Amino acid sequence: MGVETIEVVEEYQLFKTDICGFCHRVRSFLSQHDIDIPLRDVSQDPDAFRELLQYGGRTTVPCLRIQRGDEVEWMFESADIMAYLARRFGL
């Protein structure tokens, strides 16, 4: 018998600000590849800012929140975010 692979379902949120060049870089990547991820603007949404600080441990943006079931990962570097999403979306 073959080994069955189980695809892990992930949900994403991108924490960002409009004045951050690295955030713009990630958003351009998303747009170019038609990847739709909910955006959380930490400069306009106090709840997003608090969540990023409380659970992510810092307020640096961009930050990709990756949820896999009950597990949550916070990824902060724009190059890491784009490389990760490229792998996940088969780009």
N, C-alpha and C positions, 0 to 999 in steps of 0.2 A: 504494500500500500504506500501511496505517496504521502508526503507531509503536507498538510493543509496550512496555507498561510492566512492569517487573519489581519485584515487591514484595520489599523487603529484609526478611529475617527477623531479628528481634531477640530476644535473651534478656535478662532483667532479674533483678537482685537488689537488694533494698532494705536498705541498712545503716542500723541504727537502735539506739536504746536505749528502754527502757520509761519512762524519766523525762523524755524529751524531748517537749515540747508540740508542736513542729513535726513530729516523727515521728508523734505521735498524729494530727495533722491529715492527714498523707499516708495513714496506715493507714485512717482513717475514709473518706477519698476512695476508696481501693481497695475497701473493704467495701461502700460505697454503690453502687458500679458493678460489683460482682462480678468484680473484677480480682484474679487470684491470682498473686502474685509472691513468690518465696522471700525470707524475711526472714533477715538476718544481724545478730544482736545483738552489737554491739561491746563491751558491758560484760560479757557472759557468755562470749564466744567469742574467745579471744586470737588465733586465726588470722584471724578476720574483722577484728579491730582492726589487726593487722599488714598485712593485704592492703590495707585502706583507706588506711593511712598510706603504705605503700610505693608503691602504684600510683595512688592517688587524690591523694596529695601532702599530705593533711591528715586530721585525725580528726573533722572536723565531720560531724554527722548532722542530718537524714537525708541520705543519699546514694544516688542511683540509679545502679547500674552497668549500663550498656547495652552489650551485645556484639553486634556486627554482623560475623560471620565472624571474622577475626583482629583487627579493630579494636575497641577498648574506649573508651567515653566515661564520664566520671564527672560526674554532675550533682548539685549540692549544695543548691540552694535549694528549699524545699518548694513555693513557688508555681510555680517553673519545672518541677519534677517533675510536679506535678498538671496543669499546662497541656500539657506534652509528652505525658503519657499520655492526656489527653483527646483530643488530636489523633490519636495513634496508634490509639486504640480507637474513634474516630469519635463521641465524645461531644459 
